[in-house]
């Protein structure tokens, strides 16, 4: 008796079973080919579905916020770019504002070397100066070319914005020559603690003699829970709007170091 080995079943079979084995093998071959074709179809469908999902996901908008980090911009750059607002595939600085976020004419966003983001007058960026601070990062000043206007940013040492300004206006604190308080209020626009002092001064130490100075000093708690001050200086002779506009623009675009901030409001 001739016996054959059924490789699929791993057993020996006699002649009487040989024909049935051949039939089974052929049937199994057909089933395998059908299964293979079915698998190819399933994989193709899955591939199309995944590709559609991936393309749809890629087109989703990124987080509408920016992460700031303390770094020194490359030479010739102030740190501003038009990268992807969500920090996605763009090559620009993720802390930079979105191109859709409007700025007043003549202003530009800046990622400062001290780590924060702010917006200042375009021709002030090249006139940036710093002063050592006893608390937090260095005091940063952006000035106009003629020295008649200035924007100052620094961290506040006191426990609250109101306490900080109350200490400044107290009788025990030296004042600039010709100091005249115009107002002291607590703005509530951001929903976070803030205090704003507006005053006039005949002169300011270390600044140009331009006549009477108009100063708007805003101290506030930012989204990182820390306290900061942004102060706008300019000549009183042309009214108060310029200093207020400079301050409001800086506040709208301010983002503290190493923080994710909401996208600035568009106009």
ABEGO torsion letter per residue (X at the ends): XBBBBBAAAGBBBBAAAAAAAAAAAAAAAAAAAAAAAAAAAAAAAAAAAAAAAAAAAAABBBBBBBBBBBBBBBBGBAGBBBBBAAGBABABBAABBBAABBBBBGBBBBBBAAGBBBBBBAAAAAABBBBBBABEBBBBBBBBAAGABBBBBBBBABABAAAAAAAAABAABBBBBGBBBABBBBBAAAGBBBBBBBBBBABBBGBBBAEBBBBBBBBBBBAAGBBBBBBBBBBAAAEAAAAAAAAAAAAAABBBBGBBBBBBBBX
